[in-house]
Amino acid sequence: MRTDFAAVAKLLASPARSAVLDALLEGRALTAGELARLAGVRASTISGHLAELTDGGLVTVTAAGRHRYYRLSSAEVADALEAFSRICPAGPARASLRQSTADRSLRLARVCYDHVAGALGVALLTQMREAGWLADGGGPDFEVTGPGARALTGIGVDVERCRRARRHFARPCLDWTERRPHLAGALGAGITSALLDREWLRRNGTGRGLRITTHGQQSLRRTFHIGDLQAPQPTST
């Protein structure tokens, strides 16, 4: 049986639908009105795009009172979109200092649905592997070693709860800006949640960008042996 790439490609072919999916990679549920503004289309237009994405299985909708909230249908969809970003061209260049700063921030640290991506995400996975916290499991997922479980528990990650989650446990996800993997899956989400709870990281407003706090810089250096990261310059590809 052949894979029907064309069915998903048709959904991604619209700039408006592409913008919706990019916004939902933040991991939060958004209303149709919010998505219309982010996609740059009229409210009367966004409903058709959302219906196509929902029917295509990329987006799910939940009703809460008078409001309907949209989000990506699964972490697997988010991982696939992040990987697909690697072969997509960059968006139109913008000359403003504010946009340039935001772009560099995304390359330094951002959320990919519910786990850390960017230079920080890659550094976290690299350091955990070098420290022996994660080991190859003989399949697509990493295994957490005894020292790794103790270290992660020490910063508030419930490793066993992550292991029981109904999704991939600890899978590498190719980072589209770094061209190297960061950690996805339930464990990646658990680590991200712990770093946010401890305020080592903070969200940059309503976007996907993450900011490393002063306390976080010190804690990342002490716990993960990650030094001060510099936001990489945008690539031309």
C-alpha positions in Angstrom: 0.0 0.0 0.0 1.4 3.4 -1.0 1.5 6.4 1.3 -0.8 9.2 0.1 1.6 12.2 0.5 -0.7 14.3 -1.8 -3.5 14.3 0.8 -1.4 16.0 3.4 0.4 18.2 0.8 -2.9 19.6 -0.3 -3.6 20.7 3.3 -0.2 22.3 3.6 -0.4 24.1 0.2 -2.5 27.0 1.6 -0.4 29.8 3.2 -3.3 30.4 5.6 -3.4 26.7 6.7 0.3 26.6 6.9 0.3 29.6 9.3 -2.4 28.0 11.4 -0.3 24.8 11.9 2.8 26.9 12.7 0.8 28.8 15.3 -0.5 25.6 16.8 3.0 24.2 17.1 3.2 26.4 20.2 1.2 23.7 22.0 -1.7 25.9 23.2 -5.3 25.6 22.1 -6.4 28.7 20.2 -9.8 30.0 19.0 -10.7 30.6 15.4 -10.5 34.3 15.9 -7.0 34.1 17.3 -5.9 31.8 14.4 -7.5 34.2 11.8 -5.4 37.1 13.1 -2.2 35.0 13.2 -2.9 33.7 9.7 -3.8 37.1 8.3 -7.2 36.1 7.0 -10.7 37.2 7.7 -12.7 35.5 10.4 -15.3 34.5 7.8 -12.5 32.7 5.9 -10.7 30.8 8.7 -13.6 28.4 9.4 -13.2 26.7 6.0 -9.5 26.3 6.5 -10.0 24.9 10.0 -12.6 22.5 8.7 -10.2 21.1 6.1 -7.4 20.7 8.7 -9.8 19.0 11.1 -11.2 16.6 8.4 -7.7 15.9 7.4 -6.8 14.7 10.9 -4.1 17.4 11.6 -6.2 19.5 13.9 -8.7 18.7 16.6 -11.4 21.0 18.1 -12.8 21.1 21.6 -16.0 23.0 22.7 -15.9 24.9 26.0 -19.1 26.8 26.6 -19.6 29.2 23.7 -16.0 28.9 22.5 -14.3 26.3 20.3 -10.6 25.7 20.7 -8.3 24.2 18.1 -5.0 22.4 18.6 -2.8 19.9 16.8 -4.4 16.4 16.9 -1.4 14.7 18.4 2.3 15.0 19.4 3.1 12.8 16.4 1.6 15.5 14.0 3.8 18.1 15.8 6.9 16.0 15.3 6.1 15.4 11.7 5.6 19.2 11.1 8.9 20.0 12.8 10.8 17.5 10.7 9.1 18.7 7.6 10.2 22.2 8.3 13.8 21.1 7.6 13.0 20.9 3.8 10.8 24.0 3.7 12.2 27.4 2.6 12.4 30.1 5.2 9.5 32.6 5.3 9.8 36.1 3.7 12.7 38.1 5.1 11.7 41.0 7.3 13.9 43.9 7.9 12.6 45.1 11.3 14.9 44.7 14.3 12.0 43.3 16.3 11.4 40.5 13.8 15.1 39.7 13.6 15.3 39.4 17.3 12.3 37.2 17.4 13.8 34.9 14.7 17.0 34.6 16.7 15.0 33.8 19.8 13.2 31.0 18.1 16.5 29.5 17.0 17.9 29.7 20.6 14.9 28.1 22.4 11.3 27.5 21.4 8.6 25.0 22.1 7.8 22.3 19.5 4.3 21.5 20.6 5.3 20.4 24.2 9.0 20.0 24.2 12.0 22.2 23.9 13.5 22.8 20.5 16.2 25.0 19.1 19.9 25.3 20.2 18.8 24.6 23.8 16.8 21.5 23.0 19.7 20.0 21.0 22.1 20.9 23.8 19.9 19.2 26.4 19.7 15.9 24.5 23.5 16.0 23.7 24.4 16.5 27.3 22.0 13.9 28.6 23.5 11.3 26.3 27.1 12.3 27.1 26.4 12.1 30.8 24.9 8.6 30.4 21.4 9.7 31.4 20.0 8.4 28.2 21.0 5.2 26.3 20.0 3.7 23.0 17.1 1.4 23.6 17.5 -0.8 20.5 14.6 0.9 18.8 13.5 4.5 18.0 13.2 5.6 21.6 16.0 6.2 24.1 16.0 4.5 27.5 16.6 6.3 30.8 19.5 4.9 32.8 19.5 4.7 36.6 21.7 7.8 37.0 19.5 9.6 34.5 16.3 8.7 36.3 17.7 10.0 39.6 18.9 13.2 38.1 15.7 13.9 36.2 13.6 13.1 39.3 15.8 15.6 41.2 14.5 18.4 38.9 10.9 17.4 39.2 10.4 15.0 36.2 8.2 12.0 36.9 10.0 9.5 34.7 7.6 6.6 35.4 4.6 8.7 34.6 6.2 9.7 31.3 6.9 6.0 30.6 3.2 5.2 31.1 1.9 7.9 28.8 0.1 6.8 25.7 2.7 8.2 23.3 6.3 7.7 22.3 8.5 7.8 25.5 11.8 9.5 24.5 12.2 9.9 20.7 14.7 12.0 18.9 13.1 14.8 16.7 15.2 16.4 14.0 15.5 20.1 14.8 14.8 22.2 11.7 17.1 25.1 12.7 20.0 23.1 14.2 19.8 20.1 11.8 20.5 17.8 14.8 18.0 16.1 17.1 16.3 17.4 20.2 14.2 15.2 22.6 10.6 14.7 21.9 8.0 12.3 23.3 6.6 12.1 26.8 10.0 12.5 28.5 10.8 15.6 26.4 7.4 17.1 27.5 8.1 16.2 31.1 11.5 17.9 31.1 10.0 21.0 29.4 7.2 21.2 32.0 9.8 20.9 34.8 12.0 23.6 33.4 9.0 25.9 33.1 7.7 25.1 36.6 11.1 25.9 38.1 11.3 29.1 36.0 14.5 28.1 34.3 12.6 28.9 31.2 9.8 31.4 30.5 7.6 31.8 27.5 8.0 34.9 25.3 4.5 36.2 25.3 2.1 34.2 23.2 4.6 32.9 20.6 6.7 29.8 20.5 9.9 31.4 21.8 11.3 30.6 25.2 13.6 32.7 27.3 16.3 31.3 29.6 16.1 33.2 32.9 19.2 34.2 34.8 18.4 31.5 37.4 17.9 29.1 34.5 21.3 29.8 33.0 23.0 29.0 36.4 20.8 25.9 36.9 21.3 24.6 33.3 25.1 25.0 33.8 25.0 23.2 37.1 22.6 20.4 36.2 23.2 19.8 32.5 26.6 21.4 32.1 25.2 23.7 29.4 27.1 27.0 29.1 25.6 30.3 27.9 24.0 29.7 24.5 24.1 32.2 21.7 21.2 32.4 19.3 22.5 31.1 15.9 22.2 33.3 12.9 19.5 32.3 10.4 20.7 30.1 7.6 20.1 30.8 4.0 18.4 27.4 3.3 
